[in-house]
Amino acid sequence: MDRYQFEDCLSDYIENNLSSSKRKEFEEYLKAHSSGEELVDSVRGLMDSMKSMSEIKASPDFMGKLQQRIEAEKNRLSLQSSEKRTYLGFAPFHLGMMVVVLVGLIFVGMELLPTNGIKIPTAQPNIELSFPQDLPVPVPPDIKKDEMVTLDQDSSAIKDQDTKAPFDLDKRGATFVKDQK
């Protein structure tokens, strides 16, 4: 028996309504768990105090007034819900904000998509470079397709301005030792 089954059988145990097998299982759980005894005593005391309470008498028209109040509350709630209109489950303000964000995302997405411009095939399969039509042609006209490019004819039309002197080991005081075998 677990804790949930124990709590379910608690009131039946106190009122002596359990079968003998269930009662035995219940009492084994009580022996194994000391907190169960405390719970049984607490519920037993609560049930005894409820039996000793005096009866409360209500006015004869109590049920009629209660029914009227329930109906009035239902009507009030239905009027409130019809005043708060929603579209697809959203309040008009929130729906409007979502539409503005959606239109903005679509507009930005369209700006990021490539347009029909100049397409240049690359050495890798299935990869093409694409440039908008208003940019100058990226390949200089004096270089033909599949032609070797020398340093004087830089195909990217960008020269490396940040050239550094070669690293000279002799100036750094490096010593070379020949392998001896």
QUIMO-V698118 format. One record per backbone hydrogen bond with DSSP energy under -0.5 kcal/mol. NH is the residue of the N-H (numbers start at 0). CO is the residue of the C=O. Records with the same first field share a line. If there is no record, write none. Layout:
NH->CO, CO
This chain:
5->1
6->2
7->3
8->4
9->5, 6
12->8
13->9
14->10
15->12
16->11
17->11
22->18
23->19
24->20
25->21
26->22
27->23
28->24
29->25
30->26
31->27
32->28
33->31
35->32
36->32
37->33
38->34
39->35
40->36
41->37
42->38
43->39
44->40
45->41
46->42
47->43
48->44
49->45
50->46
51->47
52->49
61->58
64->60
65->61
66->62
67->63
68->64
69->65
70->66
71->67
72->68
73->69
74->70
75->71
76->72
77->73
78->74
79->75
80->76
81->77
82->78
83->79
84->82
86->89
87->85
89->86
91->84
94->90
95->91
96->92
97->93
98->94
99->95
100->96
101->97
102->98
103->99
104->100
105->101
106->102
107->103
108->104
109->105
110->106
111->107
112->108
116->114
117->130
119->128
121->126
126->123
128->119
130->117
134->131
139->137
142->139
143->141
146->143
152->149
153->151
154->152
156->153
160->158
162->160
167->165
168->166
171->167
172->169
173->168
180->178
